Amino acid sequence: MDYRSKTVLLSVPSIIGSILFAAVTGIAAIWSRSLWLGTMTVFYTITIFMKISVLSRGSMSLISKNPGYNSANNYRLFSIRLLIFDIVFGIALIFFHINYFVKDYPGYTIFVTAAYVLIRVGLSVKNMIQARISQSFTTISLRKIDTVKSVVSLLILINALLGRFAHPYSDLTRNLNSAAGAGAFLIILIMSLSGLIESKKARPS
């Protein structure tokens, strides 16, 4: 079984795990009445639908003769959606920087998120390298989504840790949260723009 087929098959349990994680953070957001955590959960949930869309269009590229479903066009559409996602994501981060909220999350949120982030970040780096080697746009798209999920879950963890163990109302805490958000925005921006460039080069002239 090649790496592309293996990645597609493993995406199904990955989606299930992502849904469970979104459910955990969603419950925590409601319990703590946290607009920040609720918003991050929404963005995380959007990545799940993006992954389903990539899998769907990737399947269509194998069975459909419609050129709109070829791998380069699929990758271009995914990159456009990722760019739109990042723009809205950035606007939300600016809103939270201006209107700084502090919430004390349930303890389980930190432990669950920390465990998830440690696993997800490590796998994302490894899988992205393998995806690049495979040169499959479907595989690269799926791995970029996994990276976005890692970034969003890492932001959730950083915010929860700073809220629990740092001085929640200090300028340092606020700036650290904002710096983490800016870093996340730039990572996603680079992935979306690089995807647009790569897909343009791959599309037939």
C-alpha positions in Angstrom: 0.0 0.0 0.0 1.5 3.4 -1.0 1.7 6.3 1.4 -1.2 8.2 -0.2 -3.6 5.3 0.2 -2.4 4.7 3.8 -2.9 8.4 4.6 -6.5 8.4 3.2 -7.4 5.2 5.2 -5.9 6.6 8.4 -7.9 9.8 8.0 -11.1 8.1 9.1 -10.0 7.3 12.6 -8.2 10.7 12.7 -11.5 12.5 12.0 -13.2 10.5 14.8 -10.4 11.5 17.2 -10.8 15.1 16.1 -14.5 15.1 16.7 -13.9 13.7 20.2 -11.4 16.4 21.0 -13.7 19.1 19.7 -16.5 17.7 21.9 -14.2 17.9 24.9 -13.1 21.5 24.3 -16.7 22.5 23.4 -18.0 21.1 26.7 -15.2 22.9 28.5 -16.1 26.2 26.7 -19.7 25.9 27.8 -18.8 24.9 31.3 -16.3 27.8 31.8 -18.4 30.2 29.6 -15.3 31.0 27.6 -15.8 32.8 24.3 -12.1 32.2 23.4 -12.3 28.4 23.9 -15.6 28.3 22.1 -14.2 30.2 19.1 -11.2 28.0 18.9 -13.4 24.9 19.0 -15.4 26.3 16.1 -12.2 26.9 14.1 -11.0 23.4 15.0 -14.4 21.9 13.9 -14.0 23.7 10.5 -10.8 21.9 9.9 -12.7 18.6 10.3 -15.0 19.6 7.5 -12.1 20.8 5.4 -10.5 17.3 5.8 -13.7 15.6 4.7 -13.9 17.9 1.7 -10.3 17.1 0.7 -11.0 13.3 1.0 -14.2 13.7 -1.1 -12.6 15.7 -3.9 -9.6 13.4 -3.8 -11.9 10.4 -4.4 -13.6 12.3 -7.2 -10.3 12.9 -8.9 -9.8 9.2 -9.2 -13.2 8.4 -10.7 -14.3 11.6 -12.4 -13.2 12.8 -15.8 -14.2 16.3 -14.9 -10.9 18.4 -15.0 -12.2 20.5 -12.2 -11.5 17.5 -9.9 -7.9 17.0 -10.9 -5.3 17.0 -8.1 -3.9 20.5 -9.0 -7.3 22.1 -9.0 -8.3 20.3 -5.8 -5.1 21.6 -4.2 -5.7 25.1 -5.4 -9.3 25.1 -4.0 -8.0 23.8 -0.7 -5.3 26.5 -0.5 -7.9 29.2 -1.2 -10.1 27.9 1.5 -7.2 27.7 3.9 -6.3 31.3 3.1 -9.9 32.4 3.8 -9.8 30.3 7.0 -6.6 32.1 8.1 -7.9 35.6 7.4 -11.0 35.0 9.5 -8.8 33.3 12.1 -6.6 36.3 12.2 -9.5 38.7 12.6 -10.7 36.6 15.6 -7.3 36.7 17.1 -7.1 40.5 16.8 -10.5 40.7 18.5 -9.3 38.7 21.4 -6.2 40.7 21.7 -8.2 44.0 21.9 -10.8 42.5 24.2 -8.7 40.4 26.5 -10.7 37.7 28.3 -9.4 35.5 31.2 -11.1 32.2 32.1 -10.1 29.4 34.4 -10.7 26.2 32.5 -11.5 22.9 34.1 -8.3 21.0 35.0 -9.1 18.1 32.6 -8.9 20.6 29.7 -5.2 21.2 30.3 -4.4 17.5 30.6 -6.4 16.3 27.6 -5.1 19.2 25.4 -1.5 18.7 26.5 -1.6 15.0 25.7 -3.3 15.6 22.4 -0.9 18.4 21.4 2.2 16.3 22.2 0.9 13.5 20.0 -0.4 15.7 17.2 2.6 18.1 16.9 5.0 15.2 16.7 3.0 13.3 14.1 2.4 16.5 12.1 6.1 17.2 11.6 6.8 13.6 10.7 3.8 13.2 8.4 4.4 16.5 6.5 7.9 15.4 5.6 6.5 12.1 4.3 3.7 13.8 2.4 6.3 16.0 0.6 8.2 12.9 -0.4 5.0 11.3 -1.7 4.4 14.4 -4.0 0.6 13.7 -3.7 -1.5 16.9 -3.4 -4.2 15.1 -1.6 -1.8 13.8 1.0 -0.1 17.2 1.4 -3.6 18.8 1.9 -4.5 16.3 4.5 -1.2 16.8 6.4 -1.6 20.6 6.2 -5.0 20.3 7.8 -3.4 18.1 10.6 -0.8 20.9 11.1 -3.6 23.5 11.4 -5.3 21.4 14.0 -2.1 21.1 15.9 -1.6 24.9 15.8 -5.2 25.5 17.0 -4.9 22.9 19.8 -1.5 24.4 20.8 -3.1 27.8 21.1 -5.8 26.3 23.4 -3.1 24.7 25.5 -1.0 27.9 25.8 -4.0 30.0 26.8 -5.1 27.4 29.4 -1.6 27.1 30.9 -1.1 30.9 31.1 -4.6 31.3 32.6 -3.9 28.7 35.2 -0.3 29.2 36.2 0.7 32.7 35.1 -0.7 36.1 36.3 -3.8 36.2 34.0 -4.1 40.0 33.9 -0.4 40.9 33.4 0.8 42.5 30.1 3.3 39.6 29.8 0.5 37.0 29.8 -1.5 39.0 27.3 1.5 39.5 25.0 2.5 35.8 25.1 -1.0 34.8 24.1 -1.0 37.4 21.3 2.5 36.3 20.1 1.4 32.7 20.0 -1.6 33.7 18.0 0.5 35.7 15.5 2.8 32.7 15.1 -0.2 30.5 14.4 -1.5 32.9 11.8 1.8 33.1 10.0 2.2 29.3 9.9 -1.2 28.9 8.3 -0.6 31.8 5.9 2.7 30.3 4.7 1.0 26.9 4.1 -1.9 28.5 2.1 0.3 30.7 0.0 2.8 28.0 -0.8 -0.2 25.8 -1.8 -1.4 28.4 -4.2 2.0 28.7 -5.8 2.6 25.0 -6.1 -0.9 24.3 -7.5 -0.4 27.1 -10.1 2.9 25.5 -11.2 1.2 22.1 -11.5 -1.9 23.1 -13.4 -1.7 22.6 -17.2 -1.2 25.7 -19.2 
